[in-house]
């Protein structure tokens, strides 16, 4: 069995330039410069602190999007509830485990998207194509 340590970069993730002590942040690589979080982008994200990993699809920080959109969206609309989906939360120690877990959650099947305000001041969403 392959005991090589799990590195999200081996599975198509790109590490953000930010980190918090031992906590590192990743985004599924789209083939363009996504080394910094884009608050308006929906994508697959991953945090890693040692062997503890969280993977979700949605916004990098739905709370910041909610704050930024305050007063522009209907009262009671919640970006985290509408867009964020936790896919995995637990320990991944090595590549062999990662292969099984990542295959089972189908992390790479969701389409990256970007939200924006259109010309008629409506919240819109467009699919981003990987390069």
Helices and strands as residue ranges (DSSP letters): G 8-11, E 13-20, E 23-28, E 41-49, E 52-59, H 62-68, H 79-83, E 85-91, H 95-105, E 113-117, E 123-127
